[in-house]
């Protein structure tokens, strides 16, 4: 069953954050991740204000999505993000097709 990373990111320094965005896609590709949304236009309808950047990445399984997050490649990329952006990342399993 498919699974999705849902990330909301507020960026303090775009130049430094770009170091993360240059590295992270390699980790996603290793685990078959496919971007469905990546920083496009958004509008908050309920809850908190819209983050500066929202990202949705699809994986073939929950296990692959979790493994990607814990992988050495992603953790290395993440180290470039942590000081320059605040991120909320949730991994959610999809539903079976009807």
Contact map, one row per residue, 1 for C-alpha under 8 A:
11100000000000000000000000000000000000000000000000000000000111000000000000000000000000000000111100
11110000000000000000000000000000000000000000000000000000011111000000000000000000000000000000111000
11111000000000000000000000000000000000000000000000000000011111001000000000000000000000000011110000
01111100000000000000000000000000000000000000000000000001111001001000000000000000000000000011110000
00111110000000000000000000000000000000000000000000000011110000001000000000000000000000001111000000
00011111000000000000000000000000000000000000000000000111100000000000000000000000000000001111000000
00001111100000000000000000000000000000000000000000000111000000000000000000000000000000111100000000
00000111110000000000000000000000000000000000000000111110000000000000000000000000000000111000000000
00000011111000000000000000000000000000000000000000111100000000000000000000000000000011110000000000
00000001111100000000000000000000000000000000000000111000000000000000000000000000000011100000000000
00000000111111001000000000000000000000000000000000011000000000000000000000000000000111000000000000
00000000011111000000000000000000000000000000000000000000000000000000000000000000000111000000000000
00000000001111111000000000000000000000000000000000000000000000000000000000000000000110000000000000
00000000001111111100000000000000000000000000000000000000000000000000000000000000000100000000000000
00000000000011111110000000000000000000000000000000000000000000000000000000000000000000000000000000
00000000000011111111000000000000000000000000000000000000000000000000000000000001100100000000000000
00000000001011111111100000000000000000000000000000000000000000000000000000000001100110000000000000
00000000000001111111110000000000000000000000000000000000000000000000000000000000000000000000000000
00000000000000111111111000000000000000000000000000000000000000000000000000001001100000000000000000
00000000000000011111111100000000000000000000000000000000000000000000000000001111100000000000000000
00000000000000001111111110000000000000000000000000000000000000000000000000001000000000000000000000
00000000000000000111111110000000000000000000000000000000000000000000000000000000000000000000000000
00000000000000000011111111100000000000000000000000000000000000000000000001001000000000000000000000
00000000000000000001111111110000000000000000000000000000000000000000000011001100000000000000000000
00000000000000000000111111111000000000000000000000000000000000000000000000000000000000000000000000
00000000000000000000001111111100000000000000000000000000000000000000000010000000000000000000000000
00000000000000000000001111111110000000000000000000000000000000000001001011000000000000000000000000
00000000000000000000000111111111110000000000000000000000000000000001000001000000000000000000000000
00000000000000000000000011111111110000000000000000000000000000000000000000000000000000000000000000
00000000000000000000000001111111100000000000000000000000000000000001000000000000000000000000000000
00000000000000000000000000111111100000000000000000000000001000011011000000000000000000000000000000
00000000000000000000000000011111110000000000000000000000001100010000000000000000000000000000000000
00000000000000000000000000011111111000000000000000000000111100001000000000000000000000000000000000
00000000000000000000000000011001111100000000000000000000111000000000000000000000000000000000000000
00000000000000000000000000000000111111000000000000000011110000000000000000000000000000000000000000
00000000000000000000000000000000011111000000000000000011110000000000000000000000000000000000000000
00000000000000000000000000000000001111110000000000000111100000000000000000000000000000000000000000
00000000000000000000000000000000001111110000000000001111000000000000000000000000000000000000000000
00000000000000000000000000000000000011111000000000011110000000000000000000000000000000000000000000
00000000000000000000000000000000000011111100000000001100000000000000000000000000000000000000000000
00000000000000000000000000000000000000111110000000000000000000000000000000000000000000000000000000
00000000000000000000000000000000000000011111000001000100000000000000000000000000000000000000000000
00000000000000000000000000000000000000001111100001000000000000000000000000000000000000000000000000
00000000000000000000000000000000000000000111111111000000000000000000000000000000000000000000000000
00000000000000000000000000000000000000000011111000000000000000000000000000000000000000000000000000
00000000000000000000000000000000000000000001111100000000000000000000000000000000000000000000000000
00000000000000000000000000000000000000000001111110000000000000000000000000000000000000000000000000
00000000000000000000000000000000000000000001011111000000000000000000000000000000000000000000000000
00000000000000000000000000000000000000000001001111100000000000000000000000000000000000000000000000
00000000000000000000000000000000000000000111000111110000000000000000000000000000000000000000000000
00000001110000000000000000000000000000000000000011111100000000000000000000000000000000000000000000
00000001111000000000000000000000000000100000000001111100000000000000000000000000000000000000000000
00000001111000000000000000000000000001110000000000111110000000000000000000000000000000000000000000
00000111100000000000000000000000000011110100000000111111000000000000000000000000000000000000000000
00001111000000000000000000000000001111100000000000001111100000000000000000000000000000000000000000
00011110000000000000000000000000001111000000000000000111110000000000000000000000000000000000000000
00011100000000000000000000000000111110000000000000000011111000000000000000000000000000000000000000
01111000000000000000000000000000111100000000000000000001111100000000000000000000000000000000000000
01110000000000000000000000000011110000000000000000000000111111011000000000000000000000000000000000
11100000000000000000000000000001100000000000000000000000011111011000000000000000000000000000000000
11100000000000000000000000000000000000000000000000000000001111111000000000000000000000000000100000
11110000000000000000000000000000000000000000000000000000001111111100000000000000000000000011100000
00000000000000000000000000000000000000000000000000000000000011111110000000000000000000000000000000
00000000000000000000000000000011000000000000000000000000001111111111000000000000000000000000000000
00111000000000000000000000000010100000000000000000000000001111111111100000000000000000000010000000
00000000000000000000000000000000000000000000000000000000000001111111110000000000000000000010000000
00000000000000000000000000000010000000000000000000000000000000111111111000000000000000000000000000
00000000000000000000000000110110000000000000000000000000000000011111111001000000000000000000000000
00000000000000000000000000000000000000000000000000000000000000001111111001100000000000000000000000
00000000000000000000000000000000000000000000000000000000000000000111111101100000000000000000000000
00000000000000000000000000100000000000000000000000000000000000000011111111100000000000000000000000
00000000000000000000000000000000000000000000000000000000000000000000011111110000000000000000000000
00000000000000000000000101100000000000000000000000000000000000000000001111111000000000000000000000
00000000000000000000001100110000000000000000000000000000000000000001111111111100000000000000000000
00000000000000000000000000000000000000000000000000000000000000000000111111111110000000000000000000
00000000000000000000000000000000000000000000000000000000000000000000000111111111000000000000000000
00000000000000000011101100000000000000000000000000000000000000000000000011111111100000000000000000
00000000000000000001000100000000000000000000000000000000000000000000000001111111110000000000000000
00000000000000000001000000000000000000000000000000000000000000000000000000111111111000000000000000
00000000000000011011000000000000000000000000000000000000000000000000000000011111111100000000000000
00000000000000011011000000000000000000000000000000000000000000000000000000001111111110000000000000
00000000000000000000000000000000000000000000000000000000000000000000000000000111111111000000000000
00000000000000000000000000000000000000000000000000000000000000000000000000000011111111000000000000
00000000001111011000000000000000000000000000000000000000000000000000000000000001111111000000000000
00000000111110001000000000000000000000000000000000000000000000000000000000000000111111100000000000
00000000111100000000000000000000000000000000000000000000000000000000000000000000011111110000000000
00000011110000000000000000000000000000000000000000000000000000000000000000000000000011111000000000
00000011100000000000000000000000000000000000000000000000000000000000000000000000000001111100000000
00001111000000000000000000000000000000000000000000000000000000000000000000000000000000111110000000
00001110000000000000000000000000000000000000000000000000000000000000000000000000000000011111000000
00111100000000000000000000000000000000000000000000000000000001001100000000000000000000001111100000
00111100000000000000000000000000000000000000000000000000000001000000000000000000000000000111110000
11110000000000000000000000000000000000000000000000000000000011000000000000000000000000000011111000
11110000000000000000000000000000000000000000000000000000000000000000000000000000000000000001111100
11000000000000000000000000000000000000000000000000000000000000000000000000000000000000000000111110
10000000000000000000000000000000000000000000000000000000000000000000000000000000000000000000011111
00000000000000000000000000000000000000000000000000000000000000000000000000000000000000000000001111
00000000000000000000000000000000000000000000000000000000000000000000000000000000000000000000000111
